[in-house]
């Protein structure tokens, strides 16, 4: 029984010590920081959220007006079977392979739109958060995703035409 108490005491002391060290460390992690609530300092907006969730109408306007780059966060197989016309593949789970080829285009784009399969898919949110961490400050997330796009009888592109552009 004494060993269990000692283990619990060591764990508690370690936890508290780690929190104290993290708090005062210049490289500490802000455990209360919400990356979705960061404000955009780069585009001068100040109050504008860098990541915004959008519905079909806003995503449609984005595509029609060519406001920036559309990014498909799904896997290459799903992308090849069908995607929003003009969308570039940036498969979240293999970003190293795709991001480097797109980085220059993404850095010059005023706005990015990410999407994945449907409302239950979180890859577009993960991708947006990773892009935010890489310094991209204006990102829209189309939560309805490709299934919503397709269900509204919108145009669909097939194949891998935008993989290496």
Secondary structure, 3 states (H helix, E strand, C coil): CHHHHHHHHHHHHHHHHHHHHHHHCCCCCCCCCCHHHCECCCCCCCCCECEEEECHHHHHHHHHCCCCEEEECCCHHHHHHCEECCCEECCHHHHHHHHHHHHHHHHHCCCEEEECCCCCCCHHHHHHHHHHHCCCCCEEEECCHHHHHHHCCCCEECCCCCCCC
